[in-house]
Amino acid sequence: MKITPDIVRSEFIGTEAQVSASPNKSYLGLSGRVIDETKNTFTLIRANKAKRVVKDAAVFHFKYSDGTIVQIDGKLLAGRPEDRLKKTIKRLW
């Protein structure tokens, strides 16, 4: 998978996610498959338990089907999923 600034505009439902950093200690290390996304949260499921994680309060590692792992700050993902398609992203590198 080619990593570009457009990665924040992609669909995250169905990908494996892990919280790598957060000021909220209960989020640290939380991982699972993304089953739902709202304006401000991701819902992760693992072992038949669903947990909601606030996007603004976490940095995520997303693992794609080809084995690529991408780290994305949740602040870039805040907002409705359909509105992210319209958002312009400055190149980060």
C-alpha positions in Angstrom: 0.0 0.0 0.0 1.3 3.4 -0.9 1.2 5.9 2.0 0.1 9.3 1.0 -1.7 12.2 2.8 -4.9 10.8 1.3 -4.7 7.9 3.8 -6.8 10.0 6.3 -9.6 10.1 3.7 -9.9 6.3 3.5 -12.4 4.0 5.0 -11.4 2.7 8.5 -14.3 0.3 9.2 -12.9 -3.2 9.0 -9.3 -2.4 9.7 -7.3 -3.5 12.7 -6.6 -0.6 15.1 -4.5 -0.1 18.2 -4.3 3.0 20.4 -0.6 3.8 20.7 -0.8 7.0 22.7 -3.4 8.8 24.7 -3.8 11.1 27.7 -6.5 8.8 28.8 -4.7 5.8 30.4 -7.6 3.4 29.9 -7.2 3.7 26.1 -3.5 2.8 26.0 -2.9 -0.6 24.3 -6.6 -1.0 23.4 -6.9 -2.8 20.1 -9.4 -4.5 17.9 -11.2 -4.3 14.6 -13.1 -1.0 13.8 -16.8 -1.8 13.5 -18.3 1.7 13.6 -17.2 5.2 13.2 -19.0 8.4 14.3 -18.1 12.0 14.2 -16.0 11.8 17.3 -15.4 8.1 18.1 -14.3 4.7 16.8 -15.9 1.6 18.1 -13.4 -1.3 18.4 -14.4 -4.9 19.0 -12.2 -7.6 20.5 -13.3 -10.9 22.1 -16.9 -9.9 21.6 -16.6 -6.7 23.6 -17.0 -3.3 22.0 -15.1 -0.3 23.2 -15.5 3.3 22.1 -12.4 5.4 21.7 -12.6 9.2 21.3 -10.7 10.2 18.2 -9.3 13.5 19.6 -7.8 11.7 22.6 -5.7 9.1 20.9 -3.0 8.3 18.3 -3.9 5.1 16.3 -1.9 2.4 14.6 -4.0 1.0 11.7 -3.0 -2.3 10.2 -4.2 -2.9 6.6 -4.7 -6.3 4.9 -1.3 -6.1 3.1 0.5 -5.8 6.5 1.1 -2.1 6.3 0.9 -0.3 9.6 0.1 3.4 9.6 0.2 5.8 12.6 -2.4 8.5 12.5 -3.2 11.2 15.1 -6.9 11.0 15.9 -7.2 14.8 15.6 -6.8 14.4 11.8 -9.7 11.9 11.8 -12.2 14.0 13.8 -15.3 14.8 12.0 -17.9 12.9 10.1 -16.4 10.2 7.8 -18.2 11.5 4.7 -16.9 15.0 5.4 -13.3 13.8 5.4 -13.5 13.2 1.7 -14.1 16.9 1.1 -11.3 18.0 3.5 -8.0 19.1 2.0 -4.9 17.8 3.8 -1.6 19.5 3.8 1.3 17.2 3.0 3.0 16.2 6.2 6.4 15.2 4.8 
